[in-house]
Amino acid sequence: MELTEEIQQVSQLYKVLSDPTRLRILLVLKKGELNVTAIAAELDMEQSAVSHQLKLLRQSRVVKSRRDGKTIYYSLDDHHVIDILTQTFEHISHH
């Protein structure tokens, strides 16, 4: 992969992570796998709004989904994202 392509992918990841709602969803999923209803309840948001954000997170391979019957469960696709967020929150708290 060329450096230019990698830079584009990093930029895209930060765009996905730059939304406060998506950050809140990731922090909820840090606790474990949940369905849309549980995530929406935890964040006090409409289920449709959460579903929209989950779709974007899934397309960026930040979260993954698993079907169990009629229910779809979401979880973090890669814990490196949480490491990035943890380091960012630590960086912010130092200022």
Phi and psi in degrees as GROMACS dihedral restraints (atoms count N, CA, C in turn):
[ dihedral_restraints ]
;  ai    aj    ak    al  type     phi  dphi    fc
    3     4     5     6     1   -74.9    20    10
    4     5     6     7     1   154.0    20    10
    6     7     8     9     1   -57.9    20    10
    7     8     9    10     1   -40.2    20    10
    9    10    11    12     1   -59.7    20    10
   10    11    12    13     1   -41.4    20    10
   12    13    14    15     1   -67.3    20    10
   13    14    15    16     1   -40.8    20    10
   15    16    17    18     1   -63.3    20    10
   16    17    18    19     1   -41.5    20    10
   18    19    20    21     1   -61.1    20    10
   19    20    21    22     1   -41.4    20    10
   21    22    23    24     1   -61.2    20    10
   22    23    24    25     1   -42.7    20    10
   24    25    26    27     1   -67.4    20    10
   25    26    27    28     1   -39.8    20    10
   27    28    29    30     1   -64.0    20    10
   28    29    30    31     1   -43.9    20    10
   30    31    32    33     1   -60.1    20    10
   31    32    33    34     1   -43.2    20    10
   33    34    35    36     1   -63.8    20    10
   34    35    36    37     1   -41.3    20    10
   36    37    38    39     1   -60.9    20    10
   37    38    39    40     1   -44.4    20    10
   39    40    41    42     1   -66.7    20    10
   40    41    42    43     1   -32.5    20    10
   42    43    44    45     1   -63.0    20    10
   43    44    45    46     1   -43.9    20    10
   45    46    47    48     1   -63.6    20    10
   46    47    48    49     1   -40.9    20    10
   48    49    50    51     1   -77.8    20    10
   49    50    51    52     1   -10.3    20    10
   51    52    53    54     1   -79.4    20    10
   52    53    54    55     1    -9.3    20    10
   54    55    56    57     1   -87.4    20    10
   55    56    57    58     1   126.6    20    10
   57    58    59    60     1   -58.1    20    10
   58    59    60    61     1   -38.9    20    10
   60    61    62    63     1   -64.5    20    10
   61    62    63    64     1   -44.4    20    10
   63    64    65    66     1   -64.7    20    10
   64    65    66    67     1   -37.3    20    10
   66    67    68    69     1   -61.6    20    10
   67    68    69    70     1   -43.0    20    10
   69    70    71    72     1   -62.4    20    10
   70    71    72    73     1   -41.2    20    10
   72    73    74    75     1   -61.1    20    10
   73    74    75    76     1   -44.8    20    10
   75    76    77    78     1   -62.5    20    10
   76    77    78    79     1   -40.2    20    10
   78    79    80    81     1   -66.4    20    10
   79    80    81    82     1   -34.7    20    10
   81    82    83    84     1   -66.9    20    10
   82    83    84    85     1   -43.2    20    10
   84    85    86    87     1   -70.8    20    10
   85    86    87    88     1   -16.0    20    10
   87    88    89    90     1   -59.8    20    10
   88    89    90    91     1   -29.8    20    10
   90    91    92    93     1   -75.1    20    10
   91    92    93    94     1   -20.5    20    10
   93    94    95    96     1   144.8    20    10
   94    95    96    97     1   179.4    20    10
   96    97    98    99     1   -68.9    20    10
   97    98    99   100     1   134.1    20    10
   99   100   101   102     1  -143.3    20    10
  100   101   102   103     1   158.7    20    10
  102   103   104   105     1   -93.0    20    10
  103   104   105   106     1   172.1    20    10
  105   106   107   108     1   -59.4    20    10
  106   107   108   109     1   -41.4    20    10
  108   109   110   111     1   -59.4    20    10
  109   110   111   112     1   -45.0    20    10
  111   112   113   114     1   -67.1    20    10
  112   113   114   115     1   -40.3    20    10
  114   115   116   117     1   -64.3    20    10
  115   116   117   118     1   -46.1    20    10
  117   118   119   120     1   -60.5    20    10
  118   119   120   121     1   -41.5    20    10
  120   121   122   123     1   -65.2    20    10
  121   122   123   124     1   -43.4    20    10
  123   124   125   126     1   -60.8    20    10
  124   125   126   127     1   -37.6    20    10
  126   127   128   129     1   -95.8    20    10
  127   128   129   130     1    -2.3    20    10
  129   130   131   132     1    54.0    20    10
  130   131   132   133     1    52.4    20    10
  132   133   134   135     1  -129.0    20    10
  133   134   135   136     1   163.4    20    10
  135   136   137   138     1   -69.4    20    10
  136   137   138   139     1   142.2    20    10
  138   139   140   141     1   -61.1    20    10
  139   140   141   142     1   -37.0    20    10
  141   142   143   144     1   -65.0    20    10
  142   143   144   145     1   -38.1    20    10
  144   145   146   147     1   -67.3    20    10
  145   146   147   148     1   -40.9    20    10
  147   148   149   150     1   -65.2    20    10
  148   149   150   151     1   -43.1    20    10
  150   151   152   153     1   -59.1    20    10
  151   152   153   154     1   -41.9    20    10
  153   154   155   156     1   -60.9    20    10
  154   155   156   157     1   -45.6    20    10
  156   157   158   159     1   -67.8    20    10
  157   158   159   160     1   -37.7    20    10
  159   160   161   162     1   -63.4    20    10
  160   161   162   163     1   -36.1    20    10
  162   163   164   165     1   -61.6    20    10
  163   164   165   166     1   -44.5    20    10
  165   166   167   168     1   -64.6    20    10
  166   167   168   169     1   -41.7    20    10
  168   169   170   171     1   -65.4    20    10
  169   170   171   172     1   -37.2    20    10
  171   172   173   174     1   -69.8    20    10
  172   173   174   175     1   -41.8    20    10
  174   175   176   177     1   -61.4    20    10
  175   176   177   178     1   -30.8    20    10
  177   178   179   180     1   -89.5    20    10
  178   179   180   181     1     3.8    20    10
  180   181   182   183     1    60.2    20    10
  181   182   183   184     1    34.9    20    10
  183   184   185   186     1   -91.7    20    10
  184   185   186   187     1   -35.0    20    10
  186   187   188   189     1  -123.6    20    10
  187   188   189   190     1   159.3    20    10
  189   190   191   192     1  -126.1    20    10
  190   191   192   193     1   161.5    20    10
  192   193   194   195     1  -125.1    20    10
  193   194   195   196     1   155.5    20    10
  195   196   197   198     1  -142.2    20    10
  196   197   198   199     1   130.5    20    10
  198   199   200   201     1   -93.5    20    10
  199   200   201   202     1   134.8    20    10
  201   202   203   204     1  -131.7    20    10
  202   203   204   205     1    97.2    20    10
  204   205   206   207     1    68.7    20    10
  205   206   207   208     1  -122.7    20    10
  207   208   209   210     1   -93.3    20    10
  208   209   210   211     1    -6.6    20    10
  210   211   212   213     1   -97.0    20    10
  211   212   213   214     1   136.3    20    10
  213   214   215   216     1  -109.1    20    10
  214   215   216   217     1   127.0    20    10
  216   217   218   219     1  -104.3    20    10
  217   218   219   220     1   142.5    20    10
  219   220   221   222     1  -115.6    20    10
  220   221   222   223     1   144.9    20    10
  222   223   224   225     1  -149.1    20    10
  223   224   225   226     1   167.6    20    10
  225   226   227   228     1   -66.1    20    10
  226   227   228   229     1   135.3    20    10
  228   229   230   231     1   -80.7    20    10
  229   230   231   232     1   -28.5    20    10
  231   232   233   234     1  -151.7    20    10
  232   233   234   235     1   120.4    20    10
  234   235   236   237     1   -72.0    20    10
  235   236   237   238     1    -7.5    20    10
  237   238   239   240     1   -61.6    20    10
  238   239   240   241     1   -32.5    20    10
  240   241   242   243     1   -62.8    20    10
  241   242   243   244     1   -41.8    20    10
  243   244   245   246     1   -65.5    20    10
  244   245   246   247     1   -37.3    20    10
  246   247   248   249     1   -60.1    20    10
  247   248   249   250     1   -43.1    20    10
  249   250   251   252     1   -61.8    20    10
  250   251   252   253     1   -46.0    20    10
  252   253   254   255     1   -65.0    20    10
  253   254   255   256     1   -41.6    20    10
  255   256   257   258     1   -60.3    20    10
  256   257   258   259     1   -46.0    20    10
  258   259   260   261     1   -63.8    20    10
  259   260   261   262     1   -36.9    20    10
  261   262   263   264     1   -66.7    20    10
  262   263   264   265     1   -43.6    20    10
  264   265   266   267     1   -63.2    20    10
  265   266   267   268     1   -38.4    20    10
  267   268   269   270     1   -64.2    20    10
  268   269   270   271     1   -40.6    20    10
  270   271   272   273     1   -61.9    20    10
  271   272   273   274     1   -44.6    20    10
  273   274   275   276     1   -63.3    20    10
  274   275   276   277     1   -38.9    20    10
  276   277   278   279     1   -72.0    20    10
  277   278   279   280     1   -14.6    20    10
  279   280   281   282     1   -83.3    20    10
  280   281   282   283     1    -6.8    20    10
